[in-house]
Amino acid sequence: MITAIVLIKTSVDRIPEIAEQIAALESVSEVFSVTGTYDLIAMVRVGRHEDLAEVIPGRISKIPGVEGTDTHVAFRTYSQHDLEAAFSIGLDN
């Protein structure tokens, strides 16, 4: 699974509507409304690198009000949630 972190600049008067449209896209697992230079951050998870082109410039960038994106592809994913699940395998509560 390939994970991309997409920083998104939007029309500020439409942030909630744009976030909902992005969150509804297949391959988008989460969308965060944030402070700072960007308005939204989307987590995109796909099976192939080629799929990133379909999701980010092909769908996210075409949503009205999206002014620009900056994409970062993850090399590895580290998650406390994943570590806890791995260590609890086989344990009874």
BAFI-3210 file (N, C-alpha, C; in Angstrom, 3 decimals, decimal comma, padded with zeros to 6 digits):
// residues 93
n [1|2|3|4|5|6|7|8|9|10|11|12|13|14|15|16|17|18|19|20|21|22|23|24|25|26|27|28|29|30|31|32|33|34|35|36|37|38|39|40|41|42|43|44|45|46|47|48|49|50|51|52|53|54|55|56|57|58|59|60|61|62|63|64|65|66|67|68|69|70|71|72|73|74|75|76|77|78|79|80|81|82|83|84|85|86|87|88|89|90|91|92|93]
n.u [000,848|000,596|001,160|000,161|000,618|-001,293|-001,101|-003,298|-004,410|-007,110|-010,163|-010,978|-013,549|-014,948|-014,025|-015,142|-017,017|-015,406|-013,625|-015,365|-016,070|-013,588|-013,043|-014,957|-013,977|-012,796|-010,031|-009,138|-008,445|-008,580|-009,334|-008,057|-008,783|-006,754|-004,472|-002,287|-000,123|-001,446|-004,828|-006,167|-005,389|-004,946|-005,075|-003,996|-004,388|-003,170|-002,826|-000,883|001,754|000,986|-001,697|-001,843|-001,749|-004,252|-005,917|-004,964|-004,077|-006,047|-008,566|-008,783|-007,575|-009,307|-011,622|-013,923|-012,724|-010,406|-007,223|-004,556|-002,082|000,245|002,196|003,315|005,000|004,951|007,673|007,794|005,459|004,748|003,059|001,473|-000,897|-000,857|001,349|000,433|-001,644|-000,195|001,332|-000,660|-001,611|-002,851|-003,228|-005,419|-008,086]
n.v [-001,174|002,159|005,243|008,588|011,904|014,651|018,001|020,651|023,573|025,770|027,516|029,674|030,160|027,885|025,649|023,507|022,210|021,439|019,742|017,657|016,678|015,743|013,799|011,934|010,648|007,681|005,903|007,945|008,256|009,885|013,303|016,322|019,398|022,155|024,497|027,096|027,275|025,670|024,543|022,120|018,692|015,665|012,143|009,746|006,539|004,036|001,273|001,234|003,266|004,597|004,981|007,166|009,373|009,274|009,821|012,221|014,555|013,895|013,753|015,071|017,625|018,625|019,339|021,905|024,910|023,925|025,055|024,384|021,756|019,897|017,190|014,485|011,484|008,635|006,782|004,813|003,647|004,498|003,672|004,133|002,914|000,639|-000,704|-001,339|-003,102|-005,202|-006,162|-007,133|-009,454|-012,646|-012,362|-012,595|-010,591]
n.w [000,000|-000,867|000,581|000,488|001,500|001,177|000,833|000,814|-000,737|-000,570|-001,546|000,949|001,866|001,340|002,631|004,386|002,628|000,476|001,791|002,523|-000,017|-000,912|001,038|000,383|-001,814|-003,389|-002,129|-000,508|002,792|005,086|005,868|006,941|008,437|008,746|010,397|009,181|006,283|004,431|003,833|004,044|004,767|003,191|003,445|001,320|000,076|-001,947|-004,274|-006,289|-007,653|-009,962|-009,546|-007,910|-009,591|-010,753|-008,576|-007,244|-009,087|-010,915|-009,637|-006,987|-007,466|-009,351|-008,106|-007,614|-006,228|-005,123|-004,987|-005,177|-004,759|-002,753|-002,740|-000,760|-000,679|001,305|002,647|004,601|007,064|010,333|013,200|016,269|016,876|015,189|016,276|018,866|018,220|017,042|019,230|020,826|019,757|020,148|022,849|025,596|026,775]
ca.u [000,000|001,348|000,484|000,567|000,082|-001,555|-001,374|-004,229|-004,800|-008,468|-010,909|-011,250|-014,979|-015,556|-013,216|-015,899|-017,604|-014,315|-013,141|-016,331|-015,944|-012,333|-013,193|-015,840|-013,273|-012,173|-008,590|-008,862|-008,847|-008,890|-009,078|-007,938|-008,776|-005,595|-004,001|-001,000|-000,070|-002,442|-006,140|-006,557|-004,423|-005,635|-004,294|-004,412|-003,764|-003,417|-002,037|000,209|002,124|000,204|-003,011|-001,759|-002,076|-005,706|-006,590|-004,577|-004,405|-007,226|-009,822|-008,709|-007,270|-010,406|-012,759|-013,997|-012,256|-009,046|-006,322|-003,251|-001,721|001,657|002,083|004,465|004,798|005,600|008,548|007,332|004,434|004,924|001,821|001,306|-002,072|-000,404|002,230|-000,410|-002,362|000,772|001,729|-001,800|-001,989|-002,787|-003,489|-006,825|-008,356]
ca.v [000,000|003,411|006,327|009,942|012,990|015,703|019,309|021,246|024,982|025,884|028,748|029,590|030,212|026,598|024,562|022,307|021,529|020,823|018,622|016,565|016,109|014,987|012,632|010,970|009,989|006,389|005,972|008,971|007,668|010,956|014,686|017,161|020,851|022,533|025,876|027,245|027,612|024,875|024,508|020,731|017,618|014,414|010,914|008,956|005,214|003,349|000,065|001,450|004,671|005,150|005,344|008,507|010,337|009,263|010,392|013,583|015,529|013,475|013,967|016,108|018,937|019,066|019,770|023,368|025,521|023,468|025,986|023,771|020,640|019,558|015,782|013,810|010,041|008,039|005,623|003,838|004,150|004,128|004,019|003,583|002,044|-000,617|-001,376|-001,897|-004,269|-006,284|-006,709|-007,749|-010,682|-013,827|-012,087|-012,493|-009,442]
ca.w [000,000|-000,973|001,287|000,126|002,308|000,211|001,420|-000,144|-000,609|-001,099|-001,303|002,388|002,153|000,997|003,205|004,798|001,476|-000,274|002,619|002,405|-001,362|-000,965|001,907|-000,278|-002,914|-003,140|-001,842|000,507|004,071|006,033|005,474|008,128|008,288|009,552|010,350|008,512|004,868|003,713|004,473|004,265|004,533|002,877|003,417|000,164|000,087|-003,217|-004,480|-007,237|-007,815|-011,060|-009,020|-007,319|-010,647|-010,928|-007,407|-006,854|-010,139|-011,660|-008,912|-005,951|-008,055|-010,205|-007,293|-007,600|-004,988|-004,831|-005,672|-005,385|-003,888|-002,557|-002,369|-000,155|-000,651|002,476|002,447|005,590|007,969|011,731|013,874|017,609|016,794|014,592|017,237|019,925|017,662|016,849|020,506|021,497|019,072|020,976|024,258|025,991|027,655]
c.u [000,891|000,513|001,056|-000,127|-000,061|-001,940|-002,162|-004,557|-006,156|-008,987|-011,362|-012,734|-015,691|-014,839|-014,060|-016,485|-016,535|-013,777|-014,073|-016,246|-014,685|-012,461|-014,052|-015,154|-012,718|-010,665|-008,218|-009,363|-009,228|-008,618|-009,094|-007,993|-007,709|-005,310|-002,681|-001,152|-001,138|-003,731|-006,573|-005,356|-005,224|-004,644|-004,854|-003,648|-004,183|-002,511|-000,822|000,511|001,289|-001,174|-003,007|-002,147|-003,580|-006,403|-006,248|-004,819|-005,697|-008,549|-009,747|-008,527|-008,393|-011,650|-012,776|-013,626|-010,891|-008,105|-004,941|-003,005|-000,209|001,665|003,408|004,155|005,606|006,482|008,095|006,276|004,710|003,681|001,756|000,147|-001,674|000,476|001,423|-001,140|-001,414|001,151|000,567|-002,263|-001,798|-003,044|-004,984|-006,988|-008,870]
c.v [001,233|004,502|007,654|010,916|014,173|016,976|020,101|022,684|025,122|027,308|028,685|029,618|028,888|025,408|023,352|021,521|020,794|019,616|017,421|015,895|015,261|013,711|011,545|010,210|008,641|006,600|007,074|008,431|008,716|012,296|015,504|018,625|021,357|024,031|025,917|027,585|026,898|024,829|023,100|019,816|016,350|013,263|010,060|007,641|004,460|002,132|000,256|002,936|005,344|005,617|006,726|009,571|010,396|009,999|011,862|014,581|015,183|013,743|015,121|017,481|019,487|019,485|021,297|023,940|025,038|024,323|025,407|022,651|020,499|018,151|015,240|012,318|009,463|006,860|004,472|004,491|003,608|004,581|003,357|002,598|000,674|-001,397|-002,026|-003,139|-005,449|-006,944|-007,397|-009,041|-011,860|-013,601|-012,016|-011,329|-009,886]
c.w [000,000|-000,315|000,825|001,058|001,357|000,956|000,391|000,225|-001,276|-000,978|000,153|002,730|001,870|001,615|003,615|003,627|000,660|000,488|002,500|001,039|-001,476|-000,144|001,270|-001,409|-002,480|-003,016|-000,856|001,832|005,110|005,383|006,752|007,728|009,250|009,477|009,589|007,045|004,056|004,518|004,855|004,076|004,302|002,894|002,291|000,202|-001,168|-003,329|-005,370|-007,348|-008,912|-010,590|-008,375|-008,342|-010,889|-009,790|-007,198|-007,988|-010,879|-010,972|-007,919|-006,573|-008,921|-009,431|-007,277|-006,225|-004,544|-005,668|-005,936|-004,398|-003,821|-001,981|-001,852|-000,067|000,501|002,064|003,344|006,450|009,354|012,468|015,240|017,621|016,245|015,554|018,353|019,436|017,493|018,166|021,230|020,834|020,013|022,454|024,517|026,930|028,990]
res [m|i|t|a|i|v|l|i|k|t|s|v|d|r|i|p|e|i|a|e|q|i|a|a|l|e|s|v|s|e|v|f|s|v|t|g|t|y|d|l|i|a|m|v|r|v|g|r|h|e|d|l|a|e|v|i|p|g|r|i|s|k|i|p|g|v|e|g|t|d|t|h|v|a|f|r|t|y|s|q|h|d|l|e|a|a|f|s|i|g|l|d|n]
***
